[in-house]
């Protein structure tokens, strides 16, 4: 349960800061991605955990009312539901203070290929590694796309999940960390492809656009980001991942998949309110027709 405050600028020290807008909404990495899927016309089921408390009931109700199937959500006795306070400034940047109760993830349900057989793709994040591992493994066994949101995680989490993922979309900070601090993103993608050569590899870099390894040609492809005035970047990466998962489920060509995902994330940044800025399919289509988004290719040494 996020409480978002809109402020003119982020605080630089102690004192009181007065927001001029606010919103309370249930969201997070997987739930915002699921909402993006629903907004784009797909069907999304969310597996996660909340405390068996009033906040947890509110979270599940909010997500269910947003078009997400929450029948797979767990209510955990003795644990508190996750909450965050988030400040968003006039440049769209944010300051996040999250609270997660470790007790939410103590119980991990078994996941079989039958559990995922009705889905066209699976997307997991790094917040619940044990459940993510079981879900990715079941998806691979069932022959389904097994997509990993490769964000910054604890030591060893990415290394545990990546071998069973078919597609990995890294955030820039996570990618640079795994690549040993290298800052040149074309080289980062090449290094990650060498490390996880079995999977589709991509890196998202905000206003710098997105990069991926083209498995057909062996080239690194760079897609520039649409130029927008960012009002709120909260959940933009999650919207990218949700759009990506839906496009992969629909078997769209990879360049179209990346264009749709990048455009959906950019449109979200134009709206204050976290995941509520996720665009519809019609809005993404209109933006793709109007925006000039360039593509460049680079060739590295053979892998």
C-alpha angles and dihedrals in degrees: 000000000000125000108201122198121191112215136173093239137357116260119260098191145357124316139073126309122194118215122211096205137021142184135185115209140155109244145129138151099298097030093051090049090050090051090052089054091051093047090051092054101264132119117248131189118195124211113193144112137256132177118266089251142102092272091053092052090049091050093051093046092049093050093044091051087052092063099263122134103237098175089111094057119116125220108209121205115225096017128102122233117251117262135180138190113211131187117202118192131205091268090058095250120132146207114211129198107185130182121202123180109219089212090072091074103039094101116058119188120221114256121204133184087255090059091060099032094100093055127085094210140001125219122190133178131207099255096092104030099176094053090041091054093050092046095049091047092051091048092051090048089051092049094246128137107269107202124191123201095215101204127153108296142166121289112295097005097110090042089054097047103035097070091063097042121098093196127028122189108188128198112234095250092050092045094050091047092052091045092057098259097305108157101193101096097205088059091043091057091049092050092048092048089054089049096047102023094159093066140065105257127207137160125204117208107179113232089005089068128228135302132201142171112248104219091196098057104018090237131131109237124205121199114193117229120248112257110246137152102252114225098165126003093184110126093004091123091047091051088051090053094047092050090046092052092049092048091050090049088053090049094236116171110271097247090051089047091055093045092051092047094047092047093049091051093048093050090051090056090063092065130067114225112071112247093003087082092066107128130231124245090256092052092051091048093051092049092049089055093047104038126078106221116175131212128206131180132213130192120217131182112297113275 
